[in-house]
Amino acid sequence: MEQLTSQNHPIIMGSNTLIPGFEDKITGIKTSEERKFKLKFPKEHFAPQFRGKEFRFEVKADKVQEVVLPKIDEDFVKKFGLKSVEGLKKRLKANIAEEKKERYETQARDEVTKALTQMTRVELPAALVEAVHEVQKEFLQRISDAPLTECPECGLAVAETGPPCPRCGKAVFGENENCPDCSP
C-alpha cells in the first residue's frame, strides 16, 4: 500500500479517536521527539482496506500542549452572566436534565413513528400518482436528449435508449411500441 501521511494532525490524548493502541504509543512524547511503531487495525475498522492489517507509523511531535482547565470561581461564572458558582451548578444540572428529556422524547417519537409506519398502508389517489409521473417525465425530458416513452401499464417514463421498463424489466423502444409484459 502506498505511503499515507498526515501533517499537523492534532491529537487530544484520551479522546480515543485513533486506532486502539495509538495513544499508548505516543504517551509522554516531547516536542520534536520522533517515535516509530507498528499497530494492527481492528477487524471492524470502517475502511475495509485497513481491516486487520498491520501498519508502521512514524510520528513526530511538532508541538505538545497541555489543556489547562479554568478555575471555576466567581470571576469565571460572571463571564456567563451568573452571580455564583452555585448558580452555574444549578444551570448545568437544569441543562443536562433538559437534554435528557429531549433525547427521551425524540427517541419515543421515533419509535412511535416507526411502529405506525410499519402498521399503516396508504393507498395513494390515482390523480396524485399520475401527477408525480408527469413531473418525473418532464424532469427526465429536460435532463435528457433522448425521447421518452411511457410504459402503457405502469405509466412510468422510460428513455427510449435508456433503462428498461422498471415494472417488467424489458426494453421499450420507439414511441408506438408497447412494453411486452405490461401491455393490456
Beta strands, then each sheet from edge to edge (+ up, - down):
strand 1: 34-40
strand 2: 54-60
strand 3: 148-150
strand 4: 157-159
sheet 1: 1+ 2-
sheet 2: 3+ 4-
end
